[in-house]
Amino acid sequence: MGIWRYDGTASSDDRRETETGFQPVGVDMGELRGTHVPVLLERCLELLAPALGRGGRTVHVDATLGLAGHAEAVLRAHPETVLIGLDRDTEALAHARARLAPFADRTHLVHAVYDELPEVLDRLGYPAIDGILFDLGVSSLQLDAPDRGFAYAQDAPLDMRMDQTRGVTAEEVVNTYSHPDLARVLRVYGEEKFAGRIASAIIRERERVRITSSARLAELVRDSIPAPARRTGGHPAKRTFQALRIEVNKELAALETALPAALDKLTVGGRMVVLSYHSLEDRLTKLALADRVRSKGPVDLPVELPGSGPTFRLLSRGAELAGEGEVAANPRAASVRLRAAERLDPDAEQQRGTDRERYRRRVKAMHQPGAVSGGSGKDPQPTSGDGTGTDVEGEGHDY
Ligand SMILES: C[S@@+](CC[C@H](N)C(=O)[O-])C[C@H]1O[C@@H](n2cnc3c(N)ncnc32)[C@H](O)[C@@H]1O
């Protein structure tokens, strides 16, 4: 339950539930792809439209600009919207700048890690934003670049930094981390069952000669995995490469800080959409949203105390998946998990809570001896949809 597949054509009410359990997610870093296709593009536009298209100038942040596929579509769909695009990869920014040249008068492209968003907004003079998209992970540009070391399918120096201007490389990680640290990285970020064996093989090899190439590392990993396990679950080096990339780029630490900061910057009615490709990214997203969509008041009070109600509502049912058609056309979409939320007006929410309570009391009164029709002569009606103030309530499943 809780995982929905978006087929790209259905309205948000028609989405089909097609999966029932946890599927380990992760980007296949071996397969080379010549073109970049933005994942769940129509769905992202649909979710962002009410926030960005409400008249007047609105501000959208693309926190992971990449090749600017999503960003360009947003700019085309919303002629009044100003785009702030962040990427830590200078090469991606150069591509994005060329692609977005026709919109140069309403774009700011910034070389930054997305956890620097508050400082970037301060610097640019935007105190608040209306929309934000996180399309996490690596871009096809990074995966396909022959010299960046992200892909196990081609030999390259072991770099894997998204920002090649700073930070430690994968080569430094594999040649300097202790056995326990290497094993932890592979087990936690790669969900690698043979983390200990792979870490031992790496340490044995580096005592002989420094490990410098992606091909040598991929070979070592393959040789450390028992033969029957090699035949299942894709390329044996897939999980190790994913784990090293997450470690090198400190991806989860940046996301953990960035999500609450981004939510804080949204205006009332502003919306955030997150596309995750790894279960840990999705877990962080779910936690950041769960914190905002629940009431912080005492559970037994019939109405919310001022300031204790939810500050966001979920727009996605659990985590949404891409439809089969999109996955067939774009392998990157196979592991995507989408979550989205909208900032609420606290006063309106408090009023809704009061209305709900009044309604409950009237219904209760109908069942009292002597009551005829709840007092007003009319059947009582809930004030807002299902009464939760939430048109699509996320189920918060732990899948
Ligand atoms: C999947 S791609 C985005 C693709 C983009 N949505 C498009 O349509 O072209 C992810 C991008 O986010 C960037 N990125 C990943 N982590 C980042 C971080 N912590 N801060 C800033 N950029 C990041 C990567 O460098 C990469 O270019």
The ligand as a MOL file (V3000), in Angstrom:
LIG
                    3D

  0  0  0     0  0            999 V3000
M  V30 BEGIN CTAB
M  V30 COUNTS 27 29 0 0 0
M  V30 BEGIN ATOM
M  V30 1 C 18.9050 14.1490 -11.7320 0
M  V30 2 S 19.7990 15.5340 -12.0760 0 CHG=1
M  V30 3 C 18.5700 16.7450 -12.3430 0
M  V30 4 C 18.0030 16.7290 -13.7120 0
M  V30 5 C 17.0740 17.8790 -13.9960 0
M  V30 6 N 15.8620 17.7980 -13.2330 0
M  V30 7 C 16.7650 17.9890 -15.4690 0
M  V30 8 O 15.5850 17.9910 -15.8310 0
M  V30 9 O 17.7010 18.0770 -16.2590 0 CHG=-1
M  V30 10 C 20.4070 15.9830 -10.5380 0
M  V30 11 C 21.3100 17.1920 -10.5480 0
M  V30 12 O 21.3720 17.6390 -9.2160 0
M  V30 13 C 22.6780 18.0080 -8.9000 0
M  V30 14 N 22.8330 17.8080 -7.4690 0
M  V30 15 C 22.8290 16.6480 -6.7910 0
M  V30 16 N 22.9870 16.8630 -5.4910 0
M  V30 17 C 23.0610 18.2080 -5.3320 0
M  V30 18 C 23.2190 19.0540 -4.1980 0
M  V30 19 N 23.3270 18.5610 -2.9630 0
M  V30 20 N 23.2330 20.3810 -4.4020 0
M  V30 21 C 23.1070 20.8960 -5.6570 0
M  V30 22 N 22.9900 20.1420 -6.7660 0
M  V30 23 C 22.9610 18.8150 -6.6020 0
M  V30 24 C 23.5490 17.0890 -9.7270 0
M  V30 25 O 24.8060 17.6950 -9.9500 0
M  V30 26 C 22.7280 16.9140 -11.0000 0
M  V30 27 O 23.1180 17.8300 -11.9760 0
M  V30 END ATOM
M  V30 BEGIN BOND
M  V30 1 1 1 2
M  V30 2 1 2 3
M  V30 3 1 2 10
M  V30 4 1 3 4
M  V30 5 1 4 5
M  V30 6 1 5 6
M  V30 7 1 5 7
M  V30 8 2 7 8
M  V30 9 1 7 9
M  V30 10 1 10 11
M  V30 11 1 11 12
M  V30 12 1 11 26
M  V30 13 1 12 13
M  V30 14 1 13 14
M  V30 15 1 13 24
M  V30 16 1 14 15
M  V30 17 1 14 23
M  V30 18 2 15 16
M  V30 19 1 16 17
M  V30 20 1 17 18
M  V30 21 2 17 23
M  V30 22 1 18 19
M  V30 23 2 18 20
M  V30 24 1 20 21
M  V30 25 2 21 22
M  V30 26 1 22 23
M  V30 27 1 24 25
M  V30 28 1 24 26
M  V30 29 1 26 27
M  V30 END BOND
M  V30 END CTAB
M  END
